[in-house]
Amino acid sequence: MQVTIVAHDVGSVGGMERQLAELVLGLRRRGHAVTVIARTCALPADAGVEFRRVRGPRRPFIVAYPWFMLAGSLALWRWRRGVVQATGAIVLGRVDAIAVHYLHQVGGVTPSRSTTLFRAHVKAAGVFKRVAERVCFRASRTATFVCVSEGLAAELREHFPALAARVVTIHNGVDTDAFAPGAGRARAAALRARLGLAEGRLLAVFVGGEWERKGLRAAIEALAAAREWDLLVVGAGDQRRYRELARALGVDDAVHWLGVARDVQPVYELADAFVLPSRYETFSLVTFEAAACGVPIVASAVNGVRELIDDGENGFLVVPEPQAIAACLQRLGADPQLRARIGAAARRTALAYSWTEMVAAHERLYVQLAGG
């Protein structure tokens, strides 16, 4: 079978890009011919993938997005092979499937910087994304829409009721071999020394960008009540702003900043809990990765997370407020056996969301579409 994947980027840092990379590699391992049409494609040289680069700017978004839509559409017309899947509303013309990793009709983007110009750019980009979704989705009269969680699929049906019969769910996958308890123990020890984390202190981990939407403020504020815990922040954001918040609360010594990390497995190895009090997610890959590593989850009941977590059994679902987060951390901190039980249950649940199953589900869909 021949498959063409269209995306902005494949295989770089980011949950969606990593999922696309594993989908492409998984299809190749199953013997299918794959063409990738994208700006960048960070795959092994021997992957056997035909890569067609779409050259153009990456920033600013309000220039890069429409540029790729036009250039990518032309590239697709020229190089399409077999079943075609686009990643979101990024090209015009006929495709067989559209992978929906984010619905901009529901989830906005929180500006990572506070300057007026940057906020105006983010607002304009949000408007463009919503319009592009309405145009591309409604124009795709025969495409199947592949959502990464049941919650996201429900949102798509609500905002685009005419598409309801063509909406399916294929959950994102997790590398349950790489993300496993003990898999990064040696690297974790080196990371602890590098960060200067004190032995014996409990460590909660927060992973992600868009810190305001993902609830970093509430996670830091929770430390004021859960004094036995440290917090490790992984990802990019307005660090100065949140450092000032931690300083004002008197918990600045308890907050550690790692920045963007390509290898996050050692981070989970260090963690006694994973905290993500986000206001909106579509799947939250980092939560599934932490669960696969056997880390107790403290997260808000957003898309994907509520499909993974059974409250009190393999994690805790909380309202994204400091008091609720602190209460869960205090409970976990007081009972090592509870941490072990909750973490083991999280690992067992995450095993159902493997990369192998994700690739197999896409293969079944493509066979069906190719037959049609």
C-alpha positions, 0 to 999 in steps of 0.5 A: 500500500502507498501512503502520503503523509502531509504535515508541517514537521515530522519527527522533531520536538513535540508530541504531534511530530513524534507521533507522526514520525512513529506512524511513518516508521511503523508503516514502513516496518509493515512494508508500506511505501510512505511519502512525507510532504513537509517542511522538515522530516527528522527520520533516520537516513535508512528509514526508506521514506520518500521525503518531499520538502516544502520550502518556506518560512517557519515564522511568523505564523501568519505568514508561514501558515498560508504559505505552507497551505499554498505550497503544500497543496501544490506539492501534494498535487504533484507528489501524492501517492495512494492514501493521503492523510493531512495533519489538520487544516493545512492543505487545500484539495482532496485528501482521504483522511485528516488527522485532528490533533487540536481543534482551534474552535475550542482550544486557543493559544495562550501568548508566551510573551506579554508584549502587545505586538506578540499578543496581537500576533497570537490573536490574529493567528488564532482567528486564521486557524479557526477560519482555516479549519472551517474552510478545509474541514467543510470542503473535505466532503469525503475525508475521514477525520481521525481524532486523537481522543474520544473527547476531541472527537466529541468536540469535532462532532459538536462544532461540525455536525455535518462531519459526525458520520466521518469522525473516528478516534485513534488514540496517540501511542506511547513507546511503552518500552522506552517509557517504563519504570527503571528505563532511565535510571542512570541518566536520572541520577546524572540529571539529579546531580546536574539540577542539584536536587536534594536527596529525600525531597519529594519531586513533582514534575510538570512538562509542557509549554503554554504554561498559563493554559497548562496550569503552571501557576496553580502547580507552583502555588500548590507548593505553598501548602505542600512544603515537602515537595519540590517541582521540576518544570520542563519546557519553554515559557515566560520563566522570569514571570513564574520565577517571580511568582515562586519568589513571592510565595516563598517557594523559589528554592523548591522550583527547578527549571530544566527548559526544553528537553529532547529526552524526558524519560529521565525526568519521569524516573526522578518523579514522585508525581506528575502534575498537569492542571491544564485547562484544555488538552486534546490527548496530553501525550506527556501524561500518558508517558508519565503513566507508562513510567509508573508515575502517579498522575495529578491532572485535570479531567481534560481530553485524553487524561479522563480516558486514561485516569480512573480517579483514585485508582491510577491517578487523581483528577483534580480541578485546576486550583492550588488547594486541590493539587496540594491536597493530592500531593500531601496525600501522596507524600504521606503514603509511599505505598499509595504512590507505589500502588497508584503508579503501578496501576497507571503503568498497567493502564498505559500499556493499552496505548502502545505505538504498535496499536496506534500504527495498526489502527491507522493501517486498518483505516488506510486499507479501508480507505484504499479499498474504497 
